[in-house]
Every structure is written in structure tokens, then in C-alpha cells.
Amino acid sequence: MLKVQPTFTYPPEKGCYLRGNDYSPVAVVVLLNAPYGAMPPEVQTIPKEIENLVKVSIETGAALSGTLQTENIGIEKIVCNIVANPNIRYLIVCGNDVEGHNTGTAIKALIENGIDERRTIIGSQAKTPYLFNIPLEAISRFREQLTLIDLIGETGSEVIMKGVWSCYQETPTPFREHMLYDPGAYSDSAISCSLTWKVKHPEGVEDWEINEILKDIEKPEEPAEELKKRGGEHMEEGRGVLTITKRLLKITEELSEIARLCIEEIEGLEAPSVKKLKKEEGVIPEKTRPPVKPVAVAKEEPETEEGLYFVNQLRGYSGVLAAFEALDRDICHNGCSLPAMVITGQKSLKRLKEGISNSSFSDGKRQELENEVNDLIERLESLPQDTSQPCQKTVGTCTIGKGCFASSALKLLDLITEPAPPKNI
Amino acid sequence: MAAYFKNQLRGYDVVLATLQAFSKDICRRCIGLSGAQTKVIKGIKKLRMDLDKSSISEDNKNEIIAHIESYEKIANSIEVEEECECQKTAGDCKIGPGCFALGALELMKEITEPSLKTEEEEVTKVPKLVCEKCGAEEPVPVVH
């Protein structure tokens, strides 16, 4: 029986899996039907029963065994890892299908039907079964190399162990509707590939965008001009350099931290509390506050709830004011709603100003907040306040429907629900 | 037909101004603003695609395209830091469960009329008589 060595980089993609015997003909995918990844880190754990299935599969002799959650990036990683090892000839998919993703049906459909010209898995019930980041060659190899053992819905470890065991028998062994045995490595050489990450968030891709994305994927190299146009990719002049510099700085920080720990260990010193404090001062603030920082962001965080209340309100008003100013450039300038909202805003800001004056802040802090409120009031005063103007819907110039931009802009302030207003407001 | 596009542009004008204002604050390093920016960019792109397919006059189209292009520039210029995280998780945003950036994006929901489909249907459903000789079109006369 022919067995071959996997690629040098095998398995090329990182993920939530264990690596077993590289010469085993079977890989196991346990569907992860749990809110992993969407939860805060402190509760982010894989359920024990799923973890157990992953472990027993490896212990029984699988080449790779891991969890799968997403119907796009997750499947792409599996494809890359499997085509890098021609010895893998079976894929056992087990566990309960992932709610919302339908990943189990997606991987099954991929093996059975492949993908269409829009790189969408044919016949998948998943919402975004797009494979944009891997070569077509890898997908077709994946389908040719593998036989699917469909155990979707099966969570019993004994069944899965029996399935894994059957795959590496030398003589055909019955397992459910299959006759399983190890056929040896796939006849062609391994494919070494990894995700291109040209589409980082396939879950956000909408149907109308696919053709555009496909054009981008087909391009051998994306010109800088194209990248500039993209929202997520800031490749403006100097911005790319800034990004690299930031990353280098982060690496330097981490290396210096490792070096510090090594020195401490070699010297056999127990880190005293003073050292810990120094470490916190030296490392953590630099991480949260990058060296190149816009001036406007650098805001002193209020210590008290009272201070927080005023700061939050002022944050909200800065957005509301910007919206009002934009509306003032449009038909709302001649309407009655914008002036009405401006007047409401003025009243509310005046009350806020009184609250700041009566607060227990230090003189400096009070002055700072008062300046901000005065600036906002001044901006409001430059906006129209004549409520006798006709409603632009009545006049027929506003045709957006029942909604009103001006009143809903003011409602942005309703998003602030914490902390409760101080007693003097 | 142009009313749909003009209303959408009105909405984006307000949303972009609001997002720009929030980008001067802690939202600059927030995934919420980054997501809102991406959605606006996508929305404007979709608007352009719909415009290309629409049957409105070239003059109107050119005017709307000029607006779309300027909004695209503004949307791309909203300053968001390269590595963002939710500022609530980071402990800097303490306004409660709400999110200013996503709230600003919600302003687009104020536009409920006219729908693009309705207008398209209106255009395609108008019955017309076509002259067999010259191809000239005229509306079907209403019989009372």
C-alpha cells in the first residue's frame, strides 16, 4: 500500500484541531454547535462532549481531528489541510449541525456537488457558503481525494471510534452503508496552499457583491489604486508604512517582554510587586495607546459617574450636531422640523451647562466641560430656529416617507442609557 | 425614478457627517464605527450599481453619480484605526448597550419611500403603443 509524505508545511492552516498519525487515511470533523467565538473570552470554551469527540478520534487513529463552525473560512481551512496530505482518503463529519450556519450540510454538499461559477457551494443550505480564499484546484482535489462518511447528528463516541477504526482496515470492513478500508495515498502529489484572505469576512458578503469579488480574486495582483478605494483596507499614502510600523512595535514589545521574563527566570528572581507594577506601566498602556495617536481621541476619562454622564452627553451631541449641520445644507433648512429639534437641543444643552456649573468638579475640569458645551451651543445657534416654516413633506419636497431625519438625529442621544443623570439635572 | 436615489443620497449625507463626528472620538478605534463605515461604503456601491441599471435620464444619472463619487470619497476618508476593538469591551465606551456608529447608520431607515422596485415596476408596466413604421411610442389611450 502506497503512503506518501505530506507537504512540508502540513497542516498549513491553523485551527481548532489535533494532529495524529500523518499516514492515517481518515480525518474527523466535529461540528461545533456552540456559541464559540461570539462569547467573551472568560466563557469561551468548547463544550466537553465536543472536545471529547475530537480527542477520541485522534486516539483511535485519525490523521486530523477538529471542530468546524463556519461554512466558509472553516471549510476553506479544512480543504487546505486535507489536500496537503494525500494519505487522507476519508472525512468523517459528525456532531450536531451548527445552528444558523448549517455547516454540516455545506461540507456534505461541497463533496457531493462542488461549487458553482460564483464560488458558492451547490445545494448548500448555509447562508454564506462562499469559498473565495482557496484555489479551485484545491477544491476539486478535495472532492476527488475524499469519501465522505456522513455522521451528522451523531454524537456517540463509540460510533465515531468504530468509523475511524474501519477506515484504516486493510480489508473492506462494513460500517453503516459503507465498506471501508485503507486504499493508500491519493495517486497525485499533495497540494500546498493556504488561505489568500482576499475576502476576510465572507459572512458579510451580499449576493450583489459576488461578481465584483470574483473579479478581484481573478486579478493576479491588486494594484494599490484598487486597495485605496476599499473601505477596510487603508492603503493611503503613509498609512501602509504606519501599519507596518505599528506591528513592528508590537512585536518589539512582545519580544522585550519575553526577554525580561527569560532574564528573571535565569536570575532566579521572583518578580516583586514593584516589578509587576513597572511591567504594567511599561507594557499595557503602550498597547492600548498606540504611539501615533490622533489628538482628538486623547480624552481624559472621567473618574466619577457624574463626570461620565456629562462626557457621554457631549459625545452624543457632537454626533447630533454634525447630523443637524448636514441637514441644514439640504431641504431641511427650509422646513420646520430641523428648527424645532435645534430648539430642543439648545434647551437640553443649557440644562447640561447648568448641571456642569453646579457639579463638584475641579475648576479645571469644569472649565473644560463648559468650553465644550459652549462650543456646541454656539454651533446650534448658527442653525435655523424659525419653526413657522412649512413642513417639507407638506410642501412636497421631502419624499422620504413618514420618517424625519432631524428628529431621529436627536434620538441618537437616547442611545446613552448609562450612567443615570446626576441629581442636579 | 430619481427620487429614490436622491433620498438615499440625502440619507447618506447625514450618516456620513455623523460618522465623521464620531470618528473624532473614541469610536475611532471601535469595531462599531469600522463596521458602519464598511456598510456605508457597500451601500453607496450598491446604489451606484442600481443607478447603472436604472432607466433614468443621463443628465440625472450624471448628477447622481457625481454625488455618489463624492460620498464614496468621504466614506473612505472616515478615520478608523487599523486595529479596532469594541470600545465597550475595551472599557472606554460607557454609554450603555447602545452604539453611536450603528445608531447613525439607522438613520437610513427613516427613508421608506419610494422603493426602487415600485419605481422600476412603474416604468416597465406603463403600456405603450409602438408605431410599426417608425418605432415611435405613445401611451395607450384610456377608454372611458
Chai-1 contact restraints between the chains, C-beta under 6 A:
chainA,res_idxA,chainB,res_idxB,connection_type,confidence,min_distance_angstrom,max_distance_angstrom,comment,restraint_id
A,G231,B,Q37,contact,1.0,0.0,6.0,A-B,restraint_1
A,G231,B,T38,contact,1.0,0.0,6.0,A-B,restraint_2
A,G231,B,I41,contact,1.0,0.0,6.0,A-B,restraint_3
A,G231,B,N76,contact,1.0,0.0,6.0,A-B,restraint_4
A,G232,B,T38,contact,1.0,0.0,6.0,A-B,restraint_5
A,T243,B,E82,contact,1.0,0.0,6.0,A-B,restraint_6
A,A296,B,K24,contact,1.0,0.0,6.0,A-B,restraint_7
A,V297,B,R28,contact,1.0,0.0,6.0,A-B,restraint_8
A,L308,B,K94,contact,1.0,0.0,6.0,A-B,restraint_9
A,N312,B,I95,contact,1.0,0.0,6.0,A-B,restraint_10
A,R315,B,D25,contact,1.0,0.0,6.0,A-B,restraint_11
A,S318,B,A21,contact,1.0,0.0,6.0,A-B,restraint_12
A,G319,B,T18,contact,1.0,0.0,6.0,A-B,restraint_13
A,G319,B,A21,contact,1.0,0.0,6.0,A-B,restraint_14
A,G319,B,F22,contact,1.0,0.0,6.0,A-B,restraint_15
A,G319,B,F100,contact,1.0,0.0,6.0,A-B,restraint_16
A,A322,B,A17,contact,1.0,0.0,6.0,A-B,restraint_17
A,A322,B,T18,contact,1.0,0.0,6.0,A-B,restraint_18
A,A322,B,A21,contact,1.0,0.0,6.0,A-B,restraint_19
A,A323,B,V14,contact,1.0,0.0,6.0,A-B,restraint_20
A,A323,B,A17,contact,1.0,0.0,6.0,A-B,restraint_21
A,A323,B,T18,contact,1.0,0.0,6.0,A-B,restraint_22
A,A326,B,D13,contact,1.0,0.0,6.0,A-B,restraint_23
A,A326,B,V14,contact,1.0,0.0,6.0,A-B,restraint_24
A,A326,B,A17,contact,1.0,0.0,6.0,A-B,restraint_25
A,D330,B,R10,contact,1.0,0.0,6.0,A-B,restraint_26
A,T399,B,A3,contact,1.0,0.0,6.0,A-B,restraint_27
A,I400,B,N7,contact,1.0,0.0,6.0,A-B,restraint_28
A,I400,B,I111,contact,1.0,0.0,6.0,A-B,restraint_29
A,G401,B,T112,contact,1.0,0.0,6.0,A-B,restraint_30
A,G401,B,E113,contact,1.0,0.0,6.0,A-B,restraint_31
A,G403,B,E110,contact,1.0,0.0,6.0,A-B,restraint_32
A,F405,B,V14,contact,1.0,0.0,6.0,A-B,restraint_33
A,F405,B,E110,contact,1.0,0.0,6.0,A-B,restraint_34
A,S408,B,L107,contact,1.0,0.0,6.0,A-B,restraint_35
A,S408,B,E110,contact,1.0,0.0,6.0,A-B,restraint_36
A,L412,B,G103,contact,1.0,0.0,6.0,A-B,restraint_37
A,L415,B,G98,contact,1.0,0.0,6.0,A-B,restraint_38
A,L415,B,G103,contact,1.0,0.0,6.0,A-B,restraint_39
A,I416,B,I95,contact,1.0,0.0,6.0,A-B,restraint_40
A,T417,B,G96,contact,1.0,0.0,6.0,A-B,restraint_41
A,E418,B,G96,contact,1.0,0.0,6.0,A-B,restraint_42
